[in-house]
Amino acid sequence: MPCMQSYRWTLLFFVICFWGQAGKAQDPRFSQFYAAPVYLNPAMSGVFPGAYRIAINYRDLYASIVNERPFRTMSAAFEYRARAGRNDFFSMNLQAQQDQAGLAHLRRNQAFIGGSFLKKLSGGRYSSSEQFLVAGAQVGIAQQALRWDDLWFSAQYNTQTNSIDPNGPSGEAFAGANSRSYLDFNAGILWYAVFDDNASFFAGGALHHINQPSITFLEGGSNTINRRWTAHLGGEIPLGKAISAMPGAAVSSQGPAMSITLGNNFRITNHDWKELALRGGLWVHASRQTDTNLGLDALIVAGILEMERWNLGFSYDVTASSLRRSNYSKGAMEVSLIYVHPASYRSKVECPKY
């Protein structure tokens, strides 16, 4: 029985590996894409009303299927914003992330440094809106790795005892190797307009893995990461004195994979000088589930607590695809935490909420 169970987990690992080869190493995603701004688009760097911002994101996927080691994605970003003249701004950012996949602990570790420039297009005493155009870019280094001690190969299977000898030779030349470190480049652009304290609109796009780096574990291999393009938009629509709607959408495509997340959060605020606000809403996620067709993947329930400088978000993906028959609709859990430190200059900085 232990042998058969190990065989199933090993088979699952290789299915994941070959699927990843066909998909050219697809990137993870966040359901709360609006709470991981720099990960979504390098041009989102500096789009906040303060001196610096810290954003932390954690996603836990498929715990109901591989409960020992679910798929995990973690990201942390730091952004610094300063003036570049009277009306323009620049921003610098540091971002790190790790993605862990399955029982073999397949990991991608990444670290980026980047910047953006925020150019004011319109605004002032006689303008009905503040408009900015933002361009951003990142350069980073990354590596992929496996926990080889948790894998076994056919050469380690003893047919006499019907058991696995984990200390025996694997017969695989690449066992124990990590991928080489590689450079990675991302860039994006964003336009936004702020009409009032609770009325704004923004739209942007980004291109990740511009150089399509190689991530193979094999000497002389050529497995690369496909470029990923992302388009996103959102805004805030006032519905009353203390309530507003915050619709949004993000579309990504990477090789044969496509991901679409859209929905709306409602925001309720007390309009105090130490502002306290609550957000809550429903989102849907669709993905390309065959070569040609998109299908509903998950329904996402989200909630965010705003406490002056802090935003604490929680969301849960309820599986809506055919996988729900195996995981009983248990999908992904996600937590986000954002801190914005106020700037020392007194003039008001106009930025959209997202």
N, C-alpha and C positions, 0 to 999 in steps of 0.2 A: 504493500500500500504506500509507504513512503517513497518507494522508487517511482511508482506511477504518478504520485503527486508532484515529485520533482520533475518528471518528464513533462507534465502539463505546464508547469511554470517555465521550464526551459523553452518549450514550444511557443508559449505566449511571448516570451522575450524575442525569439527570432521572428515571429510574426510582426511584432512592433518594429524590429530593426529593418525588415524588408519593406514594410509599409513606409517607414521613414526614408529608406533609399528611394522608393518610387516617388515619394513626395518631396524629395530633396530637403529633408530636415526642416520641417515646418516650424514656425515660431509659435510659442504659446501666446495666449491672449488673456486679457482681463475683462470680465463682465462690467466692472466699474471702470471702463476705459477713461471716463472723465476724471477719475481720481488718480490716474497714472499719466499725467499730461506729457512729461518728457519722453516716456516710453512710447506713447502714442505718436508724438510728432515733436522733433527737436525744436520746431518753431514755437511750441507752447512754452518754451523756457522764457521766464521773465514776465509772463502774462499773469500777473497777480499784483495786488496793491500793497506792496511792502518792500522791505530791504532784502529779505531772503525767505526761502520756502523749503521745507523738508517734507517729502512725501514717501510713505512706506506702504507697500502693498504685499498681501499674502493670499495665495489661491491654493486650495486643496481639492483635488479632483479624483474621482473614482475610488474613494475610500471604501465604498460599499462592495467593490469588486476585488481590489488588491489592498485589503485593509492594513497589511503589514507595512507597505510602502506605497502610498498613493502618489499620484502625480502632483508635484508641488512646484509652484512658481513664486519666487520672492524677488522684490525689487525695492531699491531705495535710491532716492535722488535728492541732491542738494542744489539749489539755484540761488545765485546772487544777482541782484538787479541794482543798477545805478544809472544816473543821468548821463546822457551824451549830448550836451547842449541844453537849450532851454526847454524843448518839447520832446526830444527823442530820448531813447534809453538803450542800454545794452545789458546783456545778461550772460553770465558764465554758469556752467552746470557740471556736476559730477554725477554719474549714474552707475550703479552696479546691480546686477541681477543674476540669479541662478535658477535654472530649470532642472527638476529631477523627475525622471520618468521610470516608474515601475520597479520590479524586484531587482533588476540588475543595476539599479541606481545610476542609470545613464544621466550624466550631468552636463550642462552647458554653463560655464562661468564666463561672465562678460563684465567689462568695466569700460566706461566711456568718459571722455571729457569733451565738452562742447560749448557753444555760445550762440547767441542770437542778437539781432539788431532790430529794435522797434522804432519804426519811422511813423511819425504822426502825419496823417494825410489831411485831416480837417479837424476843426474844433475851435472853441473860443466863445466870446461873448455873443456873436451873431450867428452861431452855428447851432443846428438842432441836434447834432450828434458829435461825439468824439470818435474818429476813425484812425486805425493804425494798420500798417502792413508790417509783418514780421517775417524775417528769414532766419533760419537756424541750421546748424550742422553739427555733427559729432564725429569723432574718430575714437576707435576703441580697440582693445585687444581681448581675445577670447580663446577658450580651449574647451574641448569635450573630453569626458573621461567615463570609464566604467568601473564598477566594483567587481573585478574579475574573480575574487574569492567566492562570490555568490553564484558563479556559473559553473556548469560542468559540460564536458564535451564527450562525444561518443567513445573516444579513446580511453576515457576514464571509467567506462562502464564495464564491470566484471561480469561476464556471462556465466562464470562458474558459481558465483554467490548471488547473482542477480542483485547486485548492489553497486553503488558508486564509490570510487576511491578518489576523494577530492585532492589527495596529495600525489596522485599519479600524473605522469606527463600528459598534457592535453593534446599534443600533436599539432597545435596551432602556433604558427610563427608569430602571430600578432598578439597573443594572449599577454596581458599585463601592460599593454601599451596604451598611451593616451594620444589623442590627436595633437598635432603640432599647434603651437600658439599661432594665431592669425590676426591680421588687422581687419577691421570692419569699419565701413563708412555709412553714415545716415545723413539725410538732409530733408528739410521741409519748408513750407511756406504757410502763412496764416494771415487772414484779414478779419478784423472785427470792428464792430461799431457799437457804441454805448449811447443809448438815447435818454436813459434816466437811471435812477438807482436800481430799479427792478425791470428794466427793459433793455435788451441787448441782442446781438446776433453775431455769430462767428462761423467761418468756414475755412478749412485748410486741407492740405494734402502733404504726404511724406513718402519718401522712398528709402527703404532700408536695405542693407547689404548691397550697396551700389557696386562694389567690386566683386561680388559673388565669391567669397573666400572658400577655399577647400577645407573640409572638415573630416577627411577620411582618416581611419585608423590604420590603413594599409600603406606600406611604403610604395610610392609611385601611384597611389590611387587618385581618382579624380572626382570624388563625390563632393559637390559644392552646394552652398545654400542659394536657393533661388532668390532673386530680388523680390521684395514685398512692397507693394504700394498700398497706401491707406488714404482714404478720403473721409472726412468727418465734418459735421456741422452741428450747431445747436444754438441755444439762446434762452432768453427769459421773457415770458409774456405776462404782464400784470393782469390778474383777474379780480383784484380788489385791493383794498388798502394794505392788507396783511398777507395776501396769498398770491402766488404766481405759479405759472406752469414753466417747466424747464425741459422741453423736448430735446432730443439729440439722436444722432445716428452715426455709426462708424462702419465703413465697408473696407475690407482688406482682401487682397488677392495675392497668393504666393504659389507659383507653379500651378498645379491642378487644384489647389485648395482655395476656397473662398469662404469668407466669414462676414456676416451682416448682423449687427446689433442695433436695435432701435427701440425707442420707448419714450417715457416721460416720467419725471419726478415732479411732484407738487411741493412747493416750499411755503411754509408758514413761519412768519417772523413776528417778534414783539416790538420791532422798531426802536429798541432802547439803544443808548449809547454804548452799552456793553451788549451787543446784539446776540440774542439767542434765537435759533431757528431750527426747524425740523423739516426734513425732506423725506418723501416716501413715494414709491411708484412701482410700475410694472414695465418690464422690458422683455423683448423676445430676441432670441438668437437663432439664426438660420445658417446652415453651412451646405457646401456642396457635398452631397452624400453618394453620388455616382459621378460618372464622367461628365454628365450633361445636366443633371437636375439638382436644384436646391431643395432642401427639406428643412422643416422646423426641427431644431435641435434642443432648445430649452426655453422655458419661461423663467424669467429672473425677477425675483422680489427683492427690492432694495430699500434701505433706510439709511439716513444720514443725520447725525446730530451736529449742529454748528454751535460752538461755544466761543464767541469772540474770535480768538486767534486759531482755534482748533476745529478740525472737521474729522469726525469719527464715522466711518461708513461700514455697513454690513450688507451683504447680499447672498442669496442662495439660488442656485440654478436647479430648477425642477426639470429633470430629463423628459423631453417630449418625443424623442425619436424612438426607433424600434429597440434601442438599448434599454428602454425602461422596463422591458420584460425580464431583463437580467439583473438590473440594479434597483428595481422597485421604485423607479423615478427619482432615486437619490443621485444628485449630480455633484455640483461643486459648491463649496463654501468659500467666501471671499471677505477679507477685512482690509480696510484702508484707513490710514491716519495721515492727516496733513496739518502742518503747523506753518503759519505765516507770521513773520516778525515785522512789526511796523517800521516804516522808514523814518529817518530823522527830519527830512524836509517836510515843510508844512503843506505845500500845495497838493491838491487832491489828484490821485492817480486813477484814471478811469480804466477799469478792466471788467470784462464780462464774468459772470458767475457760471460755473460749469461743474 
